[in-house]
Amino acid sequence: MERVETGGRCDQGCPIKKTAQIIEGKWTTLVIRELLSGKKRYSQLQRALTGISPKVLSARLRMLEQKKLISRTVFATVPVTTEYQLTVQGLKLQPVLLAMAEFGAQWLEQ
């Protein structure tokens, strides 16, 4: 693994700051984690993310779609069915989440 520079200023050119801005918020990484296994409907995401409100889930999904990390497909059914999946860019976050999972597992062992 490459060494991360820690002595400089953390300005807009800082890659760690940029990543933190992309995956900001309590629920964002958990939404991404759920979508790593493939397409999910809104209701599947809500059931999987215990404690998330519909308002927050909708906001996170909109934000991730605006950042082009997920795509949304709407089906003309009654009621309307919506599916979400990670884009190619969104899939690039998998190593970040795997590193977070590894760190969390080690922390839990302590």
SVG drawing of the C-alpha trace seen along z (x, -y; Angstrom):
<svg xmlns="http://www.w3.org/2000/svg" viewBox="-51 -24 56 34">
<polyline fill="none" stroke="black" stroke-width="0.4" points="0.0,0.0 1.2,-3.5 2.1,-5.8 -0.4,-8.6 1.1,-12.1 0.0,-13.6 2.2,-16.7 0.5,-19.0 -2.6,-21.1 -5.9,-19.4 -7.3,-21.5 -9.5,-20.7 -6.6,-18.8 -6.5,-16.3 -7.7,-12.9 -8.7,-11.7 -10.9,-14.8 -12.4,-14.3 -13.3,-10.6 -14.8,-11.7 -16.9,-14.3 -18.2,-11.6 -19.2,-9.1 -20.3,-11.7 -23.1,-11.0 -24.0,-8.2 -26.0,-6.1 -24.1,-6.6 -21.5,-3.8 -24.2,-1.4 -26.4,-2.1 -23.4,-1.5 -22.6,1.7 -26.1,3.0 -25.8,2.3 -22.4,4.0 -24.3,7.3 -26.4,6.1 -29.7,4.3 -32.0,3.6 -35.5,2.1 -36.2,-0.8 -38.2,1.4 -35.3,3.9 -32.9,1.2 -35.2,-0.2 -35.6,3.3 -31.8,3.9 -30.9,0.6 -32.6,0.9 -33.3,-2.5 -33.1,-4.6 -36.1,-6.9 -37.7,-7.0 -36.8,-10.7 -33.1,-10.0 -33.0,-7.0 -34.5,-9.0 -32.1,-11.8 -29.1,-9.5 -30.2,-7.8 -30.8,-11.1 -27.3,-12.3 -25.6,-9.1 -27.5,-9.4 -26.4,-13.0 -22.8,-12.0 -23.2,-9.3 -22.4,-6.5 -25.7,-4.8 -28.3,-4.5 -32.1,-4.4 -34.5,-2.5 -38.2,-3.2 -40.7,-0.5 -44.2,-1.6 -46.1,0.8 -48.8,0.1 -47.4,-0.8 -44.3,-2.1 -41.2,0.1 -37.8,-1.5 -34.5,0.3 -31.1,-1.0 -27.6,0.3 -24.1,-0.9 -22.5,-2.4 -19.0,-1.6 -17.8,-4.6 -19.8,-3.4 -18.2,0.0 -14.8,-1.6 -15.8,-2.2 -15.7,1.5 -12.0,1.5 -12.7,-1.5 -15.6,0.3 -13.5,3.5 -10.8,1.6 -13.4,0.1 -14.8,3.5 -11.3,4.9 -10.5,1.9 -13.9,2.3 -13.4,6.0 -9.9,5.5 -11.4,2.7 -14.2,5.0 -11.6,7.7 -9.9,5.3"/>
</svg>
